[in-house]
Amino acid sequence: MQYTMKSPRVARKWRVVLCTVALWGALVLSVVGQPVESWAGWLVCPPQLLGAAPRRAARGRHSPVRWHRPQWRLGWLWLQRSWSGPLARSEALLLCLVLTGREQALGLCGIPWVAWGWQGVGVLWPQLWSRWGYRRLEGLVTGVSRWVVVGGIGLWLSELLAGWAAVGPGLAVVGGVAQPQVQIQEDPQGTYHVQLQGQFELHLNGQVEMYKRLLIIFLGLLEVPGETRGSRRTRDGRTPFVRQTYLARQFGVPQPNISRWNQYWLTQDWGRMLSQRWGVVVTPEVRQQVIASWVRFPWWSARQLRAHLQRQGSPITVAQVQQIGQESGWTQLRQRLQSLYHISPDSFRPRDGWLVEQLLAQVEQLLTQLEAVGAVPTGQQSAVADLQALGAALELQAAPQRRSRLWLQQVERLLLGSEEPQPADTVRCLYCGTSDVSRKSRQPRVKRYVDAQGNACEVEVYRYYCHNPACEYQTFTDLPPHLLPYSRYTLQHHLEALLSYEWAHGVYHCTSRMLGVSKMTAYRWVSAFGYQLLPVAALFGVVRSSGVIGIDEKYVLVPKNDKPDAKMKRWMYVYLAVDSYSYDLLHIEIYPYNTKRSAQAFLLALRAKGYRPRVIVTDLRADYRDTIAQVFPQATHHTCIFHALQAVHQHLKDAYGTDYRENLPQVAALQDAIHRIFAARTKRTAWRRYQAVLAQRETFVASTPEAAAVFDFLERHWPSLVNAIESQHIPATNNATEQVIRIFNQHYKTFCGFESLESARLYLGVFEKVYRFTPFSDDAQERIRGKCPLELAGYEVRKLPIAHLFRELALQWSAHAFEELVLNA
């Protein structure tokens, strides 16, 4: 087989033409913003594309040449000079497919290369040309390659002509598709000039009134350049393209409303423009009259105000009053004020619930900031000042310090101070403890007192100046250790009154007769020990706890309190937090209500003392669940199993009657099965027994629908009950807290000071000190026997004088005090 090839100059000419075509295709692709995949192929070997053909390939300028060389060299030369043809055809086909939006058919661009490769096979193996099948297939492939290119060009030309016919003259057309254009210009006066060209679409929700009005305004702002027909001019001198009559007919809106909206647009009255209350236009005079009257009576509704104005001769309607309230913002302000304050003709004060929530939120925020940075930011201090000012306006100031607190500080310094002896010539301030003092006068004063035997005695004392600027008192009297300010009796008398009243279960009348003083004196001596709770962190410098805390409450009778008149006015609630392993009373407080806010305030006070529990054990009260998660998010909430089994027993009684165990064996078996759940030693066993109990739901509920409460109760509390099983630190019950409440109840029954809320708080402080320093009895558990709760918590209290005061006393615990679980059948 022989091939004739054209001269090098002719081949070079065709290659230049093909390069030009390819470059134009790439340029068009880049202009329309389409990815140009052919750039990679074009940049492979540009020197070969434009270089001259080998001079040895031609013998004359235009004469054909016969090649008599080995076939592989002939094939290599043919490949070098013929690859530009399939490249141009594939790029042309690629350009047509991209411009017509048929990127999914880009695989057709490889057909010219397939045809070129098939021809190259014939060049390398000439004997194939003698085969009829090869020649037929070569002709078919070559024809398909050409017709594919022709078809792509034809498809592009047809869409281009169709685009011209649809768009028409005057618009910019690129690639046969009309391109929408938006041109925005701003003149020196700040006015924007916008020109829209092409076809646009706008889709808005017609159910939204504001969208409809803005669309009408937008269509009314469109105008045709150069059109100046006066009949269509608006009040601002424009010639709108869309008439108001057409807009009113299309949107179903009265034409006067459209005119009013255009006026609001021109005057920038956005309040009226976006308002959805459109009645009779209200004049400014009527508006001012309504607002002035409503401000005088902020507790009135719109109907009451309308009746008041009609009595004055004003024909205003309720709708107009409501419209004025909405547009002026008074309605929103009044609703907000009524949610925060009690507004009436004789009262304007914050609501208790709102004020409590603000105070609790402020306390929690302060605690979080103190724990994080150790100080309160300045902005937060202003918020605290606002709450303090509000409390002062409501007369919620803290109770003033009483005179008895002065000698109480001396008692605490003597009982809770260090045993290290002070130099005999050292004088310290009675109130702040500083030694920067000086004698006030040279003449001593006579201090008269009664000793332990009841004899009248005298001692000379001196007055001193305190030079500490932070000291609240500037002068003080230096007294012997056994004497107290403002009292004729020694410290021994006050301690004897405390011991006689607390541990002899006496009353003030008997205590006063034993000590030879009046009942009020005995009451003051005992209650003065409770002016503040035990400052553990300040006393020992550290807070110790096992991390497992039980919380419970006890209701007490307080006849005189500030609660409003109600059925349960006299009853208040004492909250206690007890360490479940050291039995230490971590915190105690009294609240007027047993509510979620009271529980939150109690937990915040416990957190403020520095306690960070890992586990909190409570009863079945639902208020604790969310409150514990909010105040102590890291703590695990466990529900007392003993209380849970009591609740199950009560649900069964409500469903089947009191004698269900004797009359209904299947119900008794169900209760025993529930008890066995919490007697399991592993969670896996408990879970299997729990699922077996739930499987009986349909059987029991089908016969007795009230039995569903039992199964609902188990499902609701199961996560907070099962966490104690197979746990080394979560106790099953809250017995420790229950026993502390039992001891508190013994003292509370004989205490006569719960007459008012103030005296009740004093006694809580007294009980806390007595309980925490009193050792447990000899019949208690061996690990706690003879130790007080503070010692079990890890504090060194034997060096404190007050610890020796209660060494001969003992806390009595019942025999079953520390049993993990007591089943109630």
CORMO-V705588 format. One record per pair of residues at least 6 apart in sequence whose ideal C-beta (glycine too) atoms are under 6 Angstrom apart, sorted by sequence separation. I is the first residue (numbers start at 1). GAP is how many residues later the second one is. D is the distance in whole Angstrom. If there is no record, write none. Layout:
i->{I & I}
gap->{GAP & GAP}
d->{D & D}
This chain:
i->{59 & 122 & 128 & 186 & 205 & 206 & 233 & 325 & 451 & 500 & 512 & 537 & 563 & 618 & 680 & 701 & 724 & 753 & 754 & 791 & 797 & 29 & 58 & 67 & 122 & 171 & 172 & 204 & 232 & 248 & 309 & 342 & 369 & 428 & 512 & 578 & 591 & 660 & 661 & 700 & 701 & 723 & 778 & 790 & 97 & 185 & 264 & 429 & 449 & 466 & 482 & 652 & 656 & 724 & 776 & 784 & 97 & 264 & 341 & 342 & 482 & 577 & 628 & 677 & 776 & 26 & 163 & 184 & 248 & 427 & 448 & 465 & 501 & 509 & 512 & 577 & 753 & 167 & 204 & 244 & 247 & 294 & 500 & 508 & 511 & 559 & 656 & 775 & 183 & 227 & 306 & 446 & 447 & 463 & 464 & 576 & 616 & 677 & 751 & 775 & 163 & 557 & 589 & 676 & 677 & 775 & 163 & 182 & 244 & 340 & 447 & 463 & 464 & 497 & 508 & 558 & 575 & 697 & 774 & 94 & 223 & 303 & 306 & 508 & 773 & 93 & 160 & 181 & 223 & 302 & 305 & 444 & 445 & 461 & 462 & 555 & 556 & 574 & 159 & 181 & 223 & 224 & 461 & 772 & 180 & 223 & 444 & 461 & 497 & 555 & 556 & 572 & 573 & 772 & 90 & 222 & 302 & 587 & 616 & 674 & 22 & 118 & 178 & 180 & 220 & 302 & 410 & 553 & 554 & 572 & 673 & 747 & 573 & 615 & 616 & 617 & 619 & 90 & 441 & 553 & 613 & 89 & 118 & 219 & 439 & 440 & 615 & 620 & 440 & 552 & 599 & 607 & 619 & 362 & 439 & 440 & 497 & 501 & 586 & 86 & 115 & 551 & 648 & 86 & 115 & 437 & 438 & 575 & 596 & 600 & 604 & 620 & 497 & 498 & 549 & 550 & 599 & 603 & 437 & 497 & 563 & 577 & 773 & 19 & 86 & 115 & 550 & 773 & 216 & 290 & 436 & 494 & 498 & 548 & 774 & 112 & 546 & 773 & 777 & 780 & 15 & 111 & 290 & 434 & 449 & 545 & 546 & 774 & 775 & 776 & 777 & 298 & 432 & 546 & 686 & 111 & 287 & 291 & 429 & 641 & 774 & 282 & 450 & 432 & 449 & 450 & 686 & 108 & 279 & 431 & 452 & 279 & 11 & 216 & 431 & 683 & 683 & 8 & 279 & 299 & 682 & 8 & 78 & 298 & 299 & 277 & 430 & 429 & 75 & 213 & 217 & 75 & 277 & 655 & 8 & 7 & 427 & 655 & 655 & 38 & 71 & 7 & 7 & 100 & 38 & 93 & 96 & 100 & 271 & 92 & 96 & 99 & 651 & 93 & 100 & 651 & 4 & 5 & 89 & 96 & 2 & 34 & 210 & 549 & 18 & 22 & 25 & 545 & 547 & 21 & 209 & 414 & 543 & 547 & 548 & 549 & 550 & 551 & 15 & 22 & 11 & 18 & 25 & 537 & 644 & 410 & 739 & 99 & 407 & 644 & 407 & 639 & 739 & 406 & 407 & 407 & 641 & 639 & 638 & 639 & 637 & 638 & 638 & 732 & 733 & 732 & 641 & 642 & 638 & 641 & 640 & 640 & 615 & 617 & 408 & 408 & 416 & 404 & 1 & 405 & 1 & 32 & 32 & 675 & 580 & 583 & 580 & 578 & 578 & 578 & 590 & 649 & 588 & 646 & 588 & 641 & 642 & 585 & 550 & 552 & 550 & 585 & 550 & 554 & 585 & 560 & 558 & 560 & 561 & 556 & 558 & 558 & 584 & 583 & 582 & 584 & 582 & 582 & 527 & 530 & 533 & 530 & 534 & 527 & 530 & 533 & 534 & 530 & 529 & 360 & 364 & 367 & 356 & 360 & 363 & 367 & 508 & 505 & 507 & 544 & 544 & 540 & 502 & 503 & 419 & 416 & 415 & 416 & 415}
gap->{6 & 6 & 6 & 6 & 6 & 6 & 6 & 6 & 6 & 6 & 6 & 6 & 6 & 6 & 6 & 6 & 6 & 6 & 6 & 6 & 6 & 7 & 7 & 7 & 7 & 7 & 7 & 7 & 7 & 7 & 7 & 7 & 7 & 7 & 7 & 7 & 7 & 7 & 7 & 7 & 7 & 7 & 7 & 7 & 8 & 8 & 8 & 8 & 8 & 8 & 8 & 8 & 8 & 8 & 8 & 8 & 9 & 9 & 9 & 9 & 9 & 9 & 9 & 9 & 9 & 10 & 10 & 10 & 10 & 10 & 10 & 10 & 10 & 10 & 10 & 10 & 10 & 11 & 11 & 11 & 11 & 11 & 11 & 11 & 11 & 11 & 11 & 11 & 12 & 12 & 12 & 12 & 12 & 12 & 12 & 12 & 12 & 12 & 12 & 12 & 13 & 13 & 13 & 13 & 13 & 13 & 14 & 14 & 14 & 14 & 14 & 14 & 14 & 14 & 14 & 14 & 14 & 14 & 14 & 15 & 15 & 15 & 15 & 15 & 15 & 16 & 16 & 16 & 16 & 16 & 16 & 16 & 16 & 16 & 16 & 16 & 16 & 16 & 17 & 17 & 17 & 17 & 17 & 17 & 18 & 18 & 18 & 18 & 18 & 18 & 18 & 18 & 18 & 18 & 19 & 19 & 19 & 19 & 19 & 19 & 20 & 20 & 20 & 20 & 20 & 20 & 20 & 20 & 20 & 20 & 20 & 20 & 21 & 21 & 21 & 21 & 21 & 22 & 22 & 22 & 22 & 23 & 23 & 23 & 23 & 23 & 23 & 23 & 24 & 24 & 24 & 24 & 24 & 25 & 25 & 25 & 25 & 25 & 25 & 26 & 26 & 26 & 26 & 27 & 27 & 27 & 27 & 27 & 27 & 27 & 27 & 27 & 28 & 28 & 28 & 28 & 28 & 28 & 29 & 29 & 29 & 29 & 29 & 30 & 30 & 30 & 30 & 30 & 31 & 31 & 31 & 31 & 31 & 32 & 32 & 33 & 33 & 33 & 33 & 33 & 34 & 34 & 34 & 34 & 34 & 34 & 35 & 35 & 35 & 35 & 35 & 36 & 36 & 36 & 36 & 37 & 37 & 37 & 37 & 37 & 37 & 38 & 38 & 39 & 39 & 39 & 39 & 40 & 40 & 40 & 40 & 41 & 42 & 42 & 42 & 42 & 43 & 44 & 44 & 44 & 44 & 45 & 45 & 45 & 45 & 46 & 46 & 47 & 48 & 48 & 48 & 49 & 49 & 49 & 50 & 51 & 51 & 51 & 52 & 53 & 53 & 54 & 55 & 55 & 56 & 56 & 56 & 56 & 56 & 57 & 57 & 57 & 58 & 59 & 59 & 59 & 60 & 60 & 60 & 60 & 64 & 64 & 64 & 64 & 66 & 66 & 66 & 66 & 66 & 67 & 67 & 67 & 67 & 67 & 67 & 67 & 67 & 67 & 69 & 69 & 70 & 70 & 70 & 73 & 73 & 74 & 74 & 76 & 77 & 77 & 78 & 78 & 78 & 79 & 79 & 80 & 80 & 81 & 82 & 82 & 83 & 85 & 86 & 88 & 88 & 89 & 91 & 91 & 92 & 92 & 93 & 94 & 115 & 117 & 120 & 123 & 123 & 124 & 125 & 126 & 128 & 142 & 143 & 148 & 151 & 153 & 156 & 158 & 159 & 162 & 170 & 175 & 176 & 178 & 180 & 180 & 180 & 183 & 184 & 185 & 186 & 186 & 187 & 187 & 187 & 195 & 196 & 196 & 196 & 198 & 199 & 202 & 205 & 206 & 207 & 209 & 210 & 211 & 226 & 232 & 232 & 233 & 234 & 235 & 235 & 235 & 235 & 236 & 237 & 240 & 240 & 240 & 241 & 241 & 241 & 241 & 244 & 245 & 245 & 249 & 250 & 255 & 268 & 306 & 380 & 384 & 386 & 386 & 387}
d->{5 & 5 & 5 & 5 & 6 & 6 & 6 & 4 & 5 & 6 & 6 & 5 & 5 & 4 & 4 & 6 & 4 & 4 & 5 & 6 & 5 & 4 & 6 & 5 & 6 & 5 & 6 & 5 & 5 & 4 & 5 & 5 & 6 & 5 & 5 & 6 & 4 & 5 & 4 & 4 & 5 & 6 & 6 & 5 & 6 & 5 & 5 & 6 & 6 & 6 & 5 & 6 & 6 & 5 & 5 & 6 & 6 & 4 & 5 & 6 & 5 & 4 & 5 & 5 & 6 & 5 & 6 & 5 & 6 & 6 & 5 & 6 & 5 & 6 & 4 & 4 & 5 & 4 & 6 & 5 & 6 & 6 & 5 & 5 & 5 & 5 & 5 & 5 & 4 & 5 & 5 & 5 & 5 & 6 & 6 & 5 & 5 & 5 & 6 & 6 & 4 & 6 & 6 & 6 & 5 & 5 & 6 & 6 & 5 & 5 & 5 & 6 & 6 & 6 & 5 & 5 & 5 & 5 & 6 & 5 & 5 & 6 & 5 & 5 & 5 & 5 & 4 & 4 & 5 & 6 & 6 & 4 & 5 & 5 & 6 & 5 & 6 & 5 & 5 & 6 & 6 & 5 & 6 & 5 & 3 & 5 & 5 & 6 & 6 & 5 & 6 & 6 & 5 & 5 & 4 & 4 & 5 & 5 & 5 & 6 & 6 & 6 & 6 & 6 & 5 & 5 & 6 & 5 & 5 & 5 & 5 & 6 & 4 & 5 & 6 & 5 & 5 & 5 & 6 & 5 & 5 & 4 & 5 & 5 & 6 & 4 & 6 & 5 & 6 & 6 & 5 & 6 & 5 & 6 & 6 & 5 & 5 & 5 & 6 & 4 & 4 & 5 & 6 & 5 & 5 & 5 & 5 & 4 & 4 & 5 & 6 & 6 & 4 & 6 & 6 & 5 & 5 & 4 & 6 & 6 & 5 & 5 & 6 & 6 & 4 & 4 & 5 & 5 & 5 & 6 & 5 & 5 & 6 & 4 & 4 & 5 & 5 & 5 & 4 & 5 & 6 & 5 & 5 & 4 & 6 & 6 & 4 & 5 & 6 & 5 & 5 & 6 & 5 & 6 & 6 & 5 & 5 & 6 & 4 & 5 & 5 & 6 & 5 & 4 & 5 & 6 & 5 & 6 & 5 & 6 & 5 & 6 & 5 & 6 & 5 & 5 & 5 & 6 & 6 & 5 & 5 & 4 & 5 & 6 & 6 & 4 & 4 & 6 & 5 & 6 & 5 & 4 & 6 & 6 & 5 & 5 & 5 & 4 & 5 & 5 & 6 & 5 & 5 & 6 & 6 & 5 & 4 & 6 & 6 & 6 & 6 & 5 & 5 & 5 & 6 & 5 & 4 & 6 & 5 & 4 & 6 & 5 & 6 & 4 & 4 & 6 & 5 & 6 & 6 & 5 & 5 & 6 & 4 & 4 & 4 & 5 & 4 & 5 & 5 & 5 & 6 & 4 & 5 & 6 & 6 & 6 & 6 & 5 & 4 & 6 & 4 & 6 & 5 & 5 & 6 & 6 & 6 & 4 & 6 & 5 & 6 & 6 & 6 & 5 & 6 & 5 & 5 & 4 & 5 & 6 & 5 & 4 & 5 & 5 & 5 & 6 & 6 & 5 & 4 & 6 & 5 & 6 & 5 & 6 & 5 & 5 & 5 & 5 & 4 & 5 & 5 & 6 & 5 & 5 & 6 & 6 & 6 & 6 & 4 & 4 & 5 & 5 & 4 & 5 & 6 & 6 & 6 & 4 & 5 & 6 & 6 & 5 & 4 & 5 & 6 & 4 & 4 & 4 & 6 & 4 & 5 & 6 & 6 & 4 & 3 & 6 & 6 & 4 & 5 & 5 & 6 & 6 & 5 & 6 & 5 & 6 & 6 & 5 & 6 & 5 & 4 & 5 & 5 & 5 & 5 & 6 & 5 & 6 & 4}
